[in-house]
Amino acid sequence: MPTQPNAALSGQTIQVRPLAEILQCSASSLYAAIKDDTFPFPVIRIGGRIVIPTAPIRAALGLDTPAVA
């Protein structure tokens, strides 16, 4: 069963493999896009670890709830 985007994207960052599952693509495709600087979201590299902030991904997927005035 695919990962539920709202639950997986509830933290501040997400790792590549869970994001690949949400986007229904391979982790190797995401790693290649990150390496080639064609990945459309900001990437944080900490040593050998790669994490992606979830706010831009939630916004792109329409998962952010707009504030009610």
mmCIF file as Biopython writes it, N, C-alpha, C and O atoms, coordinates in Angstrom:
data_model
#
loop_
_atom_site.group_PDB
_atom_site.id
_atom_site.type_symbol
_atom_site.label_atom_id
_atom_site.label_alt_id
_atom_site.label_comp_id
_atom_site.label_asym_id
_atom_site.label_entity_id
_atom_site.label_seq_id
_atom_site.pdbx_PDB_ins_code
_atom_site.Cartn_x
_atom_site.Cartn_y
_atom_site.Cartn_z
_atom_site.occupancy
_atom_site.B_iso_or_equiv
_atom_site.auth_seq_id
_atom_site.auth_asym_id
_atom_site.pdbx_PDB_model_num
ATOM 1   N N  . MET A ? 1  ? 0.848   -1.178 0.000   1.0 0.0 1  A 1 
ATOM 2   C CA . MET A ? 1  ? 0.000   0.000  0.000   1.0 0.0 1  A 1 
ATOM 3   C C  . MET A ? 1  ? 0.891   1.237  0.000   1.0 0.0 1  A 1 
ATOM 4   O O  . MET A ? 1  ? 1.834   1.307  0.788   1.0 0.0 1  A 1 
ATOM 5   N N  . PRO A ? 2  ? 0.615   2.222  -0.868  1.0 0.0 2  A 1 
ATOM 6   C CA . PRO A ? 2  ? 1.438   3.420  -0.925  1.0 0.0 2  A 1 
ATOM 7   C C  . PRO A ? 2  ? 1.353   4.224  0.364   1.0 0.0 2  A 1 
ATOM 8   O O  . PRO A ? 2  ? 0.359   4.165  1.087   1.0 0.0 2  A 1 
ATOM 9   N N  . THR A ? 3  ? 2.406   4.971  0.636   1.0 0.0 3  A 1 
ATOM 10  C CA . THR A ? 3  ? 2.440   5.844  1.795   1.0 0.0 3  A 1 
ATOM 11  C C  . THR A ? 3  ? 1.406   6.948  1.637   1.0 0.0 3  A 1 
ATOM 12  O O  . THR A ? 3  ? 1.237   7.494  0.547   1.0 0.0 3  A 1 
ATOM 13  N N  . GLN A ? 4  ? 0.715   7.276  2.722   1.0 0.0 4  A 1 
ATOM 14  C CA . GLN A ? 4  ? -0.259  8.367  2.702   1.0 0.0 4  A 1 
ATOM 15  C C  . GLN A ? 4  ? 0.502   9.689  2.761   1.0 0.0 4  A 1 
ATOM 16  O O  . GLN A ? 4  ? 1.236   9.924  3.720   1.0 0.0 4  A 1 
ATOM 17  N N  . PRO A ? 5  ? 0.346   10.558 1.762   1.0 0.0 5  A 1 
ATOM 18  C CA . PRO A ? 5  ? 1.124   11.789 1.712   1.0 0.0 5  A 1 
ATOM 19  C C  . PRO A ? 5  ? 0.974   12.675 2.941   1.0 0.0 5  A 1 
ATOM 20  O O  . PRO A ? 5  ? 1.973   13.193 3.441   1.0 0.0 5  A 1 
ATOM 21  N N  . ASN A ? 6  ? -0.245  12.866 3.442   1.0 0.0 6  A 1 
ATOM 22  C CA . ASN A ? 6  ? -0.427  13.757 4.589   1.0 0.0 6  A 1 
ATOM 23  C C  . ASN A ? 6  ? 0.366   13.292 5.801   1.0 0.0 6  A 1 
ATOM 24  O O  . ASN A ? 6  ? 0.991   14.105 6.482   1.0 0.0 6  A 1 
ATOM 25  N N  . ALA A ? 7  ? 0.347   12.002 6.073   1.0 0.0 7  A 1 
ATOM 26  C CA . ALA A ? 7  ? 1.066   11.475 7.230   1.0 0.0 7  A 1 
ATOM 27  C C  . ALA A ? 7  ? 2.568   11.543 7.019   1.0 0.0 7  A 1 
ATOM 28  O O  . ALA A ? 7  ? 3.301   11.970 7.911   1.0 0.0 7  A 1 
ATOM 29  N N  . ALA A ? 8  ? 3.036   11.128 5.848   1.0 0.0 8  A 1 
ATOM 30  C CA . ALA A ? 8  ? 4.467   11.096 5.587   1.0 0.0 8  A 1 
ATOM 31  C C  . ALA A ? 8  ? 5.074   12.490 5.486   1.0 0.0 8  A 1 
ATOM 32  O O  . ALA A ? 8  ? 6.256   12.677 5.774   1.0 0.0 8  A 1 
ATOM 33  N N  . LEU A ? 9  ? 4.272   13.464 5.081   1.0 0.0 9  A 1 
ATOM 34  C CA . LEU A ? 9  ? 4.779   14.827 4.910   1.0 0.0 9  A 1 
ATOM 35  C C  . LEU A ? 9  ? 4.461   15.716 6.108   1.0 0.0 9  A 1 
ATOM 36  O O  . LEU A ? 9  ? 4.546   16.940 6.005   1.0 0.0 9  A 1 
ATOM 37  N N  . SER A ? 10 ? 4.098   15.123 7.238   1.0 0.0 10 A 1 
ATOM 38  C CA . SER A ? 10 ? 3.717   15.916 8.404   1.0 0.0 10 A 1 
ATOM 39  C C  . SER A ? 10 ? 4.918   16.490 9.148   1.0 0.0 10 A 1 
ATOM 40  O O  . SER A ? 10 ? 4.773   17.464 9.887   1.0 0.0 10 A 1 
ATOM 41  N N  . GLY A ? 11 ? 6.094   15.909 8.967   1.0 0.0 11 A 1 
ATOM 42  C CA . GLY A ? 11 ? 7.294   16.430 9.618   1.0 0.0 11 A 1 
ATOM 43  C C  . GLY A ? 11 ? 7.881   17.599 8.843   1.0 0.0 11 A 1 
ATOM 44  O O  . GLY A ? 11 ? 7.349   18.005 7.810   1.0 0.0 11 A 1 
ATOM 45  N N  . GLN A ? 12 ? 8.975   18.130 9.348   1.0 0.0 12 A 1 
ATOM 46  C CA . GLN A ? 12 ? 9.645   19.256 8.697   1.0 0.0 12 A 1 
ATOM 47  C C  . GLN A ? 12 ? 10.415  18.831 7.454   1.0 0.0 12 A 1 
ATOM 48  O O  . GLN A ? 12 ? 10.539  19.600 6.501   1.0 0.0 12 A 1 
ATOM 49  N N  . THR A ? 13 ? 10.938  17.593 7.465   1.0 0.0 13 A 1 
ATOM 50  C CA . THR A ? 13 ? 11.704  17.078 6.331   1.0 0.0 13 A 1 
ATOM 51  C C  . THR A ? 13 ? 11.300  15.644 6.047   1.0 0.0 13 A 1 
ATOM 52  O O  . THR A ? 13 ? 10.656  14.990 6.868   1.0 0.0 13 A 1 
ATOM 53  N N  . ILE A ? 14 ? 11.685  15.167 4.879   1.0 0.0 14 A 1 
ATOM 54  C CA . ILE A ? 14 ? 11.443  13.782 4.497   1.0 0.0 14 A 1 
ATOM 55  C C  . ILE A ? 14 ? 12.691  13.268 3.785   1.0 0.0 14 A 1 
ATOM 56  O O  . ILE A ? 14 ? 13.402  14.031 3.131   1.0 0.0 14 A 1 
ATOM 57  N N  . GLN A ? 15 ? 12.949  11.982 3.914   1.0 0.0 15 A 1 
ATOM 58  C CA . GLN A ? 15 ? 14.076  11.383 3.215   1.0 0.0 15 A 1 
ATOM 59  C C  . GLN A ? 15 ? 13.651  10.980 1.807   1.0 0.0 15 A 1 
ATOM 60  O O  . GLN A ? 15 ? 12.465  10.984 1.479   1.0 0.0 15 A 1 
ATOM 61  N N  . VAL A ? 16 ? 14.623  10.637 0.988   1.0 0.0 16 A 1 
ATOM 62  C CA . VAL A ? 16 ? 14.382  10.380 -0.422  1.0 0.0 16 A 1 
ATOM 63  C C  . VAL A ? 16 ? 13.469  9.169  -0.651  1.0 0.0 16 A 1 
ATOM 64  O O  . VAL A ? 16 ? 12.525  9.263  -1.436  1.0 0.0 16 A 1 
ATOM 65  N N  . ARG A ? 17 ? 13.721  8.057  0.000   1.0 0.0 17 A 1 
ATOM 66  C CA . ARG A ? 17 ? 12.940  6.845  -0.271  1.0 0.0 17 A 1 
ATOM 67  C C  . ARG A ? 17 ? 11.452  6.994  0.038   1.0 0.0 17 A 1 
ATOM 68  O O  . ARG A ? 17 ? 10.630  6.612  -0.794  1.0 0.0 17 A 1 
ATOM 69  N N  . PRO A ? 18 ? 11.071  7.530  1.193   1.0 0.0 18 A 1 
ATOM 70  C CA . PRO A ? 18 ? 9.635   7.726  1.433   1.0 0.0 18 A 1 
ATOM 71  C C  . PRO A ? 18 ? 9.009   8.714  0.447   1.0 0.0 18 A 1 
ATOM 72  O O  . PRO A ? 18 ? 7.854   8.554  0.053   1.0 0.0 18 A 1 
ATOM 73  N N  . LEU A ? 19 ? 9.771   9.732  0.053   1.0 0.0 19 A 1 
ATOM 74  C CA . LEU A ? 19 ? 9.244   10.683 -0.923  1.0 0.0 19 A 1 
ATOM 75  C C  . LEU A ? 19 ? 9.039   10.016 -2.277  1.0 0.0 19 A 1 
ATOM 76  O O  . LEU A ? 19 ? 8.055   10.285 -2.965  1.0 0.0 19 A 1 
ATOM 77  N N  . ALA A ? 20 ? 9.962   9.153  -2.654  1.0 0.0 20 A 1 
ATOM 78  C CA . ALA A ? 20 ? 9.813   8.422  -3.919  1.0 0.0 20 A 1 
ATOM 79  C C  . ALA A ? 20 ? 8.531   7.594  -3.915  1.0 0.0 20 A 1 
ATOM 80  O O  . ALA A ? 20 ? 7.835   7.514  -4.927  1.0 0.0 20 A 1 
ATOM 81  N N  . GLU A ? 21 ? 8.226   6.985  -2.785  1.0 0.0 21 A 1 
ATOM 82  C CA . GLU A ? 21 ? 6.997   6.198  -2.682  1.0 0.0 21 A 1 
ATOM 83  C C  . GLU A ? 21 ? 5.763   7.081  -2.845  1.0 0.0 21 A 1 
ATOM 84  O O  . GLU A ? 21 ? 4.808   6.697  -3.519  1.0 0.0 21 A 1 
ATOM 85  N N  . ILE A ? 22 ? 5.781   8.256  -2.231  1.0 0.0 22 A 1 
ATOM 86  C CA . ILE A ? 22 ? 4.658   9.185  -2.352  1.0 0.0 22 A 1 
ATOM 87  C C  . ILE A ? 22 ? 4.492   9.634  -3.798  1.0 0.0 22 A 1 
ATOM 88  O O  . ILE A ? 22 ? 3.375   9.699  -4.312  1.0 0.0 22 A 1 
ATOM 89  N N  . LEU A ? 23 ? 5.608   9.941  -4.448  1.0 0.0 23 A 1 
ATOM 90  C CA . LEU A ? 23 ? 5.569   10.437 -5.824  1.0 0.0 23 A 1 
ATOM 91  C C  . LEU A ? 23 ? 5.445   9.314  -6.849  1.0 0.0 23 A 1 
ATOM 92  O O  . LEU A ? 23 ? 5.361   9.565  -8.052  1.0 0.0 23 A 1 
ATOM 93  N N  . GLN A ? 24 ? 5.436   8.081  -6.365  1.0 0.0 24 A 1 
ATOM 94  C CA . GLN A ? 24 ? 5.311   6.889  -7.211  1.0 0.0 24 A 1 
ATOM 95  C C  . GLN A ? 24 ? 6.384   6.849  -8.294  1.0 0.0 24 A 1 
ATOM 96  O O  . GLN A ? 24 ? 6.103   6.665  -9.478  1.0 0.0 24 A 1 
ATOM 97  N N  . CYS A ? 25 ? 7.619   7.028  -7.844  1.0 0.0 25 A 1 
ATOM 98  C CA . CYS A ? 25 ? 8.764   6.884  -8.737  1.0 0.0 25 A 1 
ATOM 99  C C  . CYS A ? 25 ? 9.864   6.177  -7.960  1.0 0.0 25 A 1 
ATOM 100 O O  . CYS A ? 25 ? 9.722   5.937  -6.761  1.0 0.0 25 A 1 
ATOM 101 N N  . SER A ? 26 ? 10.940  5.850  -8.622  1.0 0.0 26 A 1 
ATOM 102 C CA . SER A ? 26 ? 12.010  5.139  -7.934  1.0 0.0 26 A 1 
ATOM 103 C C  . SER A ? 26 ? 12.900  6.116  -7.161  1.0 0.0 26 A 1 
ATOM 104 O O  . SER A ? 26 ? 13.063  7.275  -7.540  1.0 0.0 26 A 1 
ATOM 105 N N  . ALA A ? 27 ? 13.459  5.613  -6.082  1.0 0.0 27 A 1 
ATOM 106 C CA . ALA A ? 27 ? 14.396  6.421  -5.313  1.0 0.0 27 A 1 
ATOM 107 C C  . ALA A ? 27 ? 15.609  6.769  -6.166  1.0 0.0 27 A 1 
ATOM 108 O O  . ALA A ? 27 ? 16.158  7.864  -6.041  1.0 0.0 27 A 1 
ATOM 109 N N  . SER A ? 28 ? 16.031  5.853  -7.031  1.0 0.0 28 A 1 
ATOM 110 C CA . SER A ? 28 ? 17.193  6.135  -7.873  1.0 0.0 28 A 1 
ATOM 111 C C  . SER A ? 28 ? 16.911  7.295  -8.827  1.0 0.0 28 A 1 
ATOM 112 O O  . SER A ? 28 ? 17.820  8.066  -9.137  1.0 0.0 28 A 1 
ATOM 113 N N  . SER A ? 29 ? 15.679  7.434  -9.294  1.0 0.0 29 A 1 
ATOM 114 C CA . SER A ? 29 ? 15.312  8.577  -10.141 1.0 0.0 29 A 1 
ATOM 115 C C  . SER A ? 29 ? 15.430  9.882  -9.365  1.0 0.0 29 A 1 
ATOM 116 O O  . SER A ? 29 ? 15.924  10.880 -9.889  1.0 0.0 29 A 1 
ATOM 117 N N  . LEU A ? 30 ? 14.978  9.872  -8.120  1.0 0.0 30 A 1 
ATOM 118 C CA . LEU A ? 30 ? 15.087  11.081 -7.307  1.0 0.0 30 A 1 
ATOM 119 C C  . LEU A ? 30 ? 16.541  11.405 -7.002  1.0 0.0 30 A 1 
ATOM 120 O O  . LEU A ? 30 ? 16.953  12.562 -7.092  1.0 0.0 30 A 1 
ATOM 121 N N  . TYR A ? 31 ? 17.327  10.380 -6.638  1.0 0.0 31 A 1 
ATOM 122 C CA . TYR A ? 31 ? 18.753  10.623 -6.381  1.0 0.0 31 A 1 
ATOM 123 C C  . TYR A ? 31 ? 19.447  11.193 -7.623  1.0 0.0 31 A 1 
ATOM 124 O O  . TYR A ? 31 ? 20.286  12.085 -7.506  1.0 0.0 31 A 1 
ATOM 125 N N  . ALA A ? 32 ? 19.102  10.685 -8.804  1.0 0.0 32 A 1 
ATOM 126 C CA . ALA A ? 32 ? 19.703  11.182 -10.042 1.0 0.0 32 A 1 
ATOM 127 C C  . ALA A ? 32 ? 19.306  12.640 -10.281 1.0 0.0 32 A 1 
ATOM 128 O O  . ALA A ? 32 ? 20.145  13.453 -10.668 1.0 0.0 32 A 1 
ATOM 129 N N  . ALA A ? 33 ? 18.043  12.974 -10.055 1.0 0.0 33 A 1 
ATOM 130 C CA . ALA A ? 33 ? 17.589  14.353 -10.242 1.0 0.0 33 A 1 
ATOM 131 C C  . ALA A ? 33 ? 18.278  15.292 -9.252  1.0 0.0 33 A 1 
ATOM 132 O O  . ALA A ? 33 ? 18.635  16.417 -9.602  1.0 0.0 33 A 1 
ATOM 133 N N  . ILE A ? 34 ? 18.458  14.830 -8.030  1.0 0.0 34 A 1 
ATOM 134 C CA . ILE A ? 34 ? 19.154  15.640 -7.026  1.0 0.0 34 A 1 
ATOM 135 C C  . ILE A ? 34 ? 20.608  15.853 -7.455  1.0 0.0 34 A 1 
ATOM 136 O O  . ILE A ? 34 ? 21.124  16.969 -7.387  1.0 0.0 34 A 1 
ATOM 137 N N  . LYS A ? 35 ? 21.250  14.799 -7.888  1.0 0.0 35 A 1 
ATOM 138 C CA . LYS A ? 35 ? 22.649  14.886 -8.320  1.0 0.0 35 A 1 
ATOM 139 C C  . LYS A ? 35 ? 22.806  15.817 -9.523  1.0 0.0 35 A 1 
ATOM 140 O O  . LYS A ? 35 ? 23.782  16.562 -9.610  1.0 0.0 35 A 1 
ATOM 141 N N  . ASP A ? 36 ? 21.840  15.773 -10.453 1.0 0.0 36 A 1 
ATOM 142 C CA . ASP A ? 36 ? 21.905  16.585 -11.672 1.0 0.0 36 A 1 
ATOM 143 C C  . ASP A ? 36 ? 21.351  17.997 -11.484 1.0 0.0 36 A 1 
ATOM 144 O O  . ASP A ? 36 ? 21.291  18.773 -12.438 1.0 0.0 36 A 1 
ATOM 145 N N  . ASP A ? 37 ? 20.949  18.331 -10.268 1.0 0.0 37 A 1 
ATOM 146 C CA . ASP A ? 37 ? 20.334  19.634 -9.966  1.0 0.0 37 A 1 
ATOM 147 C C  . ASP A ? 37 ? 19.070  19.892 -10.777 1.0 0.0 37 A 1 
ATOM 148 O O  . ASP A ? 37 ? 18.777  21.035 -11.128 1.0 0.0 37 A 1 
ATOM 149 N N  . THR A ? 38 ? 18.325  18.838 -11.074 1.0 0.0 38 A 1 
ATOM 150 C CA . THR A ? 38 ? 17.047  18.997 -11.770 1.0 0.0 38 A 1 
ATOM 151 C C  . THR A ? 38 ? 15.866  18.687 -10.851 1.0 0.0 38 A 1 
ATOM 152 O O  . THR A ? 38 ? 14.713  18.736 -11.280 1.0 0.0 38 A 1 
ATOM 153 N N  . PHE A ? 39 ? 16.151  18.369 -9.592  1.0 0.0 39 A 1 
ATOM 154 C CA . PHE A ? 39 ? 15.095  18.107 -8.616  1.0 0.0 39 A 1 
ATOM 155 C C  . PHE A ? 39 ? 14.414  19.433 -8.298  1.0 0.0 39 A 1 
ATOM 156 O O  . PHE A ? 39 ? 15.103  20.397 -7.963  1.0 0.0 39 A 1 
ATOM 157 N N  . PRO A ? 40 ? 13.087  19.517 -8.389  1.0 0.0 40 A 1 
ATOM 158 C CA . PRO A ? 40 ? 12.406  20.810 -8.309  1.0 0.0 40 A 1 
ATOM 159 C C  . PRO A ? 40 ? 12.192  21.371 -6.902  1.0 0.0 40 A 1 
ATOM 160 O O  . PRO A ? 40 ? 11.519  22.389 -6.743  1.0 0.0 40 A 1 
ATOM 161 N N  . PHE A ? 41 ? 12.753  20.721 -5.881  1.0 0.0 41 A 1 
ATOM 162 C CA . PHE A ? 41 ? 12.562  21.186 -4.514  1.0 0.0 41 A 1 
ATOM 163 C C  . PHE A ? 41 ? 13.915  21.396 -3.848  1.0 0.0 41 A 1 
ATOM 164 O O  . PHE A ? 41 ? 14.912  20.818 -4.279  1.0 0.0 41 A 1 
ATOM 165 N N  . PRO A ? 42 ? 13.962  22.224 -2.794  1.0 0.0 42 A 1 
ATOM 166 C CA . PRO A ? 42 ? 15.225  22.409 -2.076  1.0 0.0 42 A 1 
ATOM 167 C C  . PRO A ? 42 ? 15.677  21.094 -1.439  1.0 0.0 42 A 1 
ATOM 168 O O  . PRO A ? 42 ? 14.856  20.264 -1.050  1.0 0.0 42 A 1 
ATOM 169 N N  . VAL A ? 43 ? 16.963  20.924 -1.341  1.0 0.0 43 A 1 
ATOM 170 C CA . VAL A ? 43 ? 17.554  19.712 -0.776  1.0 0.0 43 A 1 
ATOM 171 C C  . VAL A ? 43 ? 18.553  20.123 0.293   1.0 0.0 43 A 1 
ATOM 172 O O  . VAL A ? 43 ? 19.320  21.069 0.112   1.0 0.0 43 A 1 
ATOM 173 N N  . ILE A ? 44 ? 18.537  19.402 1.410   1.0 0.0 44 A 1 
ATOM 174 C CA . ILE A ? 44 ? 19.504  19.646 2.480   1.0 0.0 44 A 1 
ATOM 175 C C  . ILE A ? 44 ? 20.412  18.427 2.558   1.0 0.0 44 A 1 
ATOM 176 O O  . ILE A ? 44 ? 19.950  17.299 2.724   1.0 0.0 44 A 1 
ATOM 177 N N  . ARG A ? 45 ? 21.711  18.675 2.436   1.0 0.0 45 A 1 
ATOM 178 C CA . ARG A ? 45 ? 22.701  17.599 2.542   1.0 0.0 45 A 1 
ATOM 179 C C  . ARG A ? 45 ? 23.418  17.747 3.877   1.0 0.0 45 A 1 
ATOM 180 O O  . ARG A ? 45 ? 23.963  18.805 4.193   1.0 0.0 45 A 1 
ATOM 181 N N  . ILE A ? 46 ? 23.408  16.673 4.650   1.0 0.0 46 A 1 
ATOM 182 C CA . ILE A ? 46 ? 24.093  16.644 5.945   1.0 0.0 46 A 1 
ATOM 183 C C  . ILE A ? 46 ? 25.026  15.455 5.904   1.0 0.0 46 A 1 
ATOM 184 O O  . ILE A ? 46 ? 24.599  14.321 6.119   1.0 0.0 46 A 1 
ATOM 185 N N  . GLY A ? 47 ? 26.287  15.701 5.631   1.0 0.0 47 A 1 
ATOM 186 C CA . GLY A ? 47 ? 27.220  14.594 5.420   1.0 0.0 47 A 1 
ATOM 187 C C  . GLY A ? 47 ? 26.751  13.816 4.208   1.0 0.0 47 A 1 
ATOM 188 O O  . GLY A ? 47 ? 26.589  14.388 3.130   1.0 0.0 47 A 1 
ATOM 189 N N  . GLY A ? 48 ? 26.532  12.529 4.365   1.0 0.0 48 A 1 
ATOM 190 C CA . GLY A ? 48 ? 26.040  11.699 3.269   1.0 0.0 48 A 1 
ATOM 191 C C  . GLY A ? 48 ? 24.526  11.584 3.233   1.0 0.0 48 A 1 
ATOM 192 O O  . GLY A ? 48 ? 23.973  10.904 2.369   1.0 0.0 48 A 1 
ATOM 193 N N  . ARG A ? 49 ? 23.857  12.241 4.163   1.0 0.0 49 A 1 
ATOM 194 C CA . ARG A ? 49 ? 22.397  12.144 4.259   1.0 0.0 49 A 1 
ATOM 195 C C  . ARG A ? 49 ? 21.738  13.267 3.461   1.0 0.0 49 A 1 
ATOM 196 O O  . ARG A ? 49 ? 22.226  14.397 3.445   1.0 0.0 49 A 1 
ATOM 197 N N  . ILE A ? 50 ? 20.635  12.949 2.807   1.0 0.0 50 A 1 
ATOM 198 C CA . ILE A ? 50 ? 19.866  13.931 2.044   1.0 0.0 50 A 1 
ATOM 199 C C  . ILE A ? 50 ? 18.458  13.961 2.609   1.0 0.0 50 A 1 
ATOM 200 O O  . ILE A ? 50 ? 17.802  12.927 2.731   1.0 0.0 50 A 1 
ATOM 201 N N  . VAL A ? 51 ? 18.000  15.159 2.952   1.0 0.0 51 A 1 
ATOM 202 C CA . VAL A ? 51 ? 16.605  15.345 3.373   1.0 0.0 51 A 1 
ATOM 203 C C  . VAL A ? 51 ? 16.013  16.501 2.581   1.0 0.0 51 A 1 
ATOM 204 O O  . VAL A ? 51 ? 16.728  17.389 2.116   1.0 0.0 51 A 1 
ATOM 205 N N  . ILE A ? 52 ? 14.712  16.472 2.439   1.0 0.0 52 A 1 
ATOM 206 C CA . ILE A ? 52 ? 14.004  17.473 1.657   1.0 0.0 52 A 1 
ATOM 207 C C  . ILE A ? 52 ? 12.959  18.120 2.559   1.0 0.0 52 A 1 
ATOM 208 O O  . ILE A ? 52 ? 12.169  17.416 3.187   1.0 0.0 52 A 1 
ATOM 209 N N  . PRO A ? 53 ? 12.941  19.458 2.633   1.0 0.0 53 A 1 
ATOM 210 C CA . PRO A ? 53 ? 11.889  20.125 3.407   1.0 0.0 53 A 1 
ATOM 211 C C  . PRO A ? 53 ? 10.507  19.771 2.833   1.0 0.0 53 A 1 
ATOM 212 O O  . PRO A ? 53 ? 10.324  19.729 1.617   1.0 0.0 53 A 1 
ATOM 213 N N  . THR A ? 54 ? 9.558   19.523 3.710   1.0 0.0 54 A 1 
ATOM 214 C CA . THR A ? 54 ? 8.246   19.069 3.253   1.0 0.0 54 A 1 
ATOM 215 C C  . THR A ? 54 ? 7.309   20.199 2.838   1.0 0.0 54 A 1 
ATOM 216 O O  . THR A ? 54 ? 6.390   19.965 2.054   1.0 0.0 54 A 1 
ATOM 217 N N  . ALA A ? 55 ? 7.513   21.413 3.338   1.0 0.0 55 A 1 
ATOM 218 C CA . ALA A ? 55 ? 6.577   22.509 3.030   1.0 0.0 55 A 1 
ATOM 219 C C  . ALA A ? 55 ? 6.415   22.742 1.524   1.0 0.0 55 A 1 
ATOM 220 O O  . ALA A ? 55 ? 5.279   22.844 1.061   1.0 0.0 55 A 1 
ATOM 221 N N  . PRO A ? 56 ? 7.504   22.831 0.730   1.0 0.0 56 A 1 
ATOM 222 C CA . PRO A ? 56 ? 7.309   23.044 -0.707  1.0 0.0 56 A 1 
ATOM 223 C C  . PRO A ? 56 ? 6.632   21.863 -1.403  1.0 0.0 56 A 1 
ATOM 224 O O  . PRO A ? 56 ? 5.913   22.044 -2.385  1.0 0.0 56 A 1 
ATOM 225 N N  . ILE A ? 57 ? 6.866   20.662 -0.892  1.0 0.0 57 A 1 
ATOM 226 C CA . ILE A ? 57 ? 6.244   19.476 -1.494  1.0 0.0 57 A 1 
ATOM 227 C C  . ILE A ? 57 ? 4.748   19.472 -1.189  1.0 0.0 57 A 1 
ATOM 228 O O  . ILE A ? 57 ? 3.929   19.211 -2.071  1.0 0.0 57 A 1 
ATOM 229 N N  . ARG A ? 58 ? 4.392   19.765 0.078   1.0 0.0 58 A 1 
ATOM 230 C CA . ARG A ? 58 ? 2.970   19.840 0.439   1.0 0.0 58 A 1 
ATOM 231 C C  . ARG A ? 58 ? 2.267   20.891 -0.408  1.0 0.0 58 A 1 
ATOM 232 O O  . ARG A ? 58 ? 1.156   20.659 -0.886  1.0 0.0 58 A 1 
ATOM 233 N N  . ALA A ? 59 ? 2.897   22.038 -0.598  1.0 0.0 59 A 1 
ATOM 234 C CA . ALA A ? 59 ? 2.295   23.108 -1.404  1.0 0.0 59 A 1 
ATOM 235 C C  . ALA A ? 59 ? 2.110   22.658 -2.852  1.0 0.0 59 A 1 
ATOM 236 O O  . ALA A ? 59 ? 1.060   22.901 -3.446  1.0 0.0 59 A 1 
ATOM 237 N N  . ALA A ? 60 ? 3.117   22.009 -3.420  1.0 0.0 60 A 1 
ATOM 238 C CA . ALA A ? 60 ? 3.035   21.564 -4.817  1.0 0.0 60 A 1 
ATOM 239 C C  . ALA A ? 60 ? 1.948   20.507 -5.006  1.0 0.0 60 A 1 
ATOM 240 O O  . ALA A ? 60 ? 1.317   20.444 -6.061  1.0 0.0 60 A 1 
ATOM 241 N N  . LEU A ? 61 ? 1.731   19.683 -3.992  1.0 0.0 61 A 1 
ATOM 242 C CA . LEU A ? 61 ? 0.721   18.631 -4.076  1.0 0.0 61 A 1 
ATOM 243 C C  . LEU A ? 61 ? -0.663  19.115 -3.633  1.0 0.0 61 A 1 
ATOM 244 O O  . LEU A ? 61 ? -1.631  18.356 -3.664  1.0 0.0 61 A 1 
ATOM 245 N N  . GLY A ? 62 ? -0.747  20.371 -3.225  1.0 0.0 62 A 1 
ATOM 246 C CA . GLY A ? 62 ? -2.023  20.914 -2.784  1.0 0.0 62 A 1 
ATOM 247 C C  . GLY A ? 62 ? -2.474  20.385 -1.444  1.0 0.0 62 A 1 
ATOM 248 O O  . GLY A ? 62 ? -3.675  20.306 -1.183  1.0 0.0 62 A 1 
ATOM 249 N N  . LEU A ? 63 ? -1.537  20.023 -0.589  1.0 0.0 63 A 1 
ATOM 250 C CA . LEU A ? 63 ? -1.882  19.458 0.707   1.0 0.0 63 A 1 
ATOM 251 C C  . LEU A ? 63 ? -1.906  20.470 1.828   1.0 0.0 63 A 1 
ATOM 252 O O  . LEU A ? 63 ? -2.361  20.162 2.930   1.0 0.0 63 A 1 
ATOM 253 N N  . ASP A ? 64 ? -1.420  21.684 1.568   1.0 0.0 64 A 1 
ATOM 254 C CA . ASP A ? 64 ? -1.464  22.719 2.591   1.0 0.0 64 A 1 
ATOM 255 C C  . ASP A ? 64 ? -2.872  23.264 2.690   1.0 0.0 64 A 1 
ATOM 256 O O  . ASP A ? 64 ? -3.526  23.520 1.679   1.0 0.0 64 A 1 
ATOM 257 N N  . THR A ? 65 ? -3.325  23.437 3.892   1.0 0.0 65 A 1 
ATOM 258 C CA . THR A ? 65 ? -4.648  24.001 4.115   1.0 0.0 65 A 1 
ATOM 259 C C  . THR A ? 65 ? -4.495  25.515 4.248   1.0 0.0 65 A 1 
ATOM 260 O O  . THR A ? 65 ? -3.766  25.985 5.122   1.0 0.0 65 A 1 
ATOM 261 N N  . PRO A ? 66 ? -5.170  26.282 3.393   1.0 0.0 66 A 1 
ATOM 262 C CA . PRO A ? 66 ? -5.043  27.741 3.510   1.0 0.0 66 A 1 
ATOM 263 C C  . PRO A ? 66 ? -5.656  28.232 4.820   1.0 0.0 66 A 1 
ATOM 264 O O  . PRO A ? 66 ? -6.622  27.663 5.328   1.0 0.0 66 A 1 
ATOM 265 N N  . ALA A ? 67 ? -5.071  29.293 5.346   1.0 0.0 67 A 1 
ATOM 266 C CA . ALA A ? 67 ? -5.574  29.887 6.583   1.0 0.0 67 A 1 
ATOM 267 C C  . ALA A ? 67 ? -6.947  30.512 6.327   1.0 0.0 67 A 1 
ATOM 268 O O  . ALA A ? 67 ? -7.187  31.118 5.283   1.0 0.0 67 A 1 
ATOM 269 N N  . VAL A ? 68 ? -7.830  30.352 7.297   1.0 0.0 68 A 1 
ATOM 270 C CA . VAL A ? 68 ? -9.180  30.926 7.194   1.0 0.0 68 A 1 
ATOM 271 C C  . VAL A ? 68 ? -9.164  32.279 7.876   1.0 0.0 68 A 1 
ATOM 272 O O  . VAL A ? 68 ? -8.727  32.405 9.021   1.0 0.0 68 A 1 
ATOM 273 N N  . ALA A ? 69 ? -9.639  33.283 7.171   1.0 0.0 69 A 1 
ATOM 274 C CA . ALA A ? 69 ? -9.634  34.660 7.725   1.0 0.0 69 A 1 
ATOM 275 C C  . ALA A ? 69 ? -10.799 34.883 8.664   1.0 0.0 69 A 1 
ATOM 276 O O  . ALA A ? 69 ? -10.948 35.974 9.215   1.0 0.0 69 A 1 
#
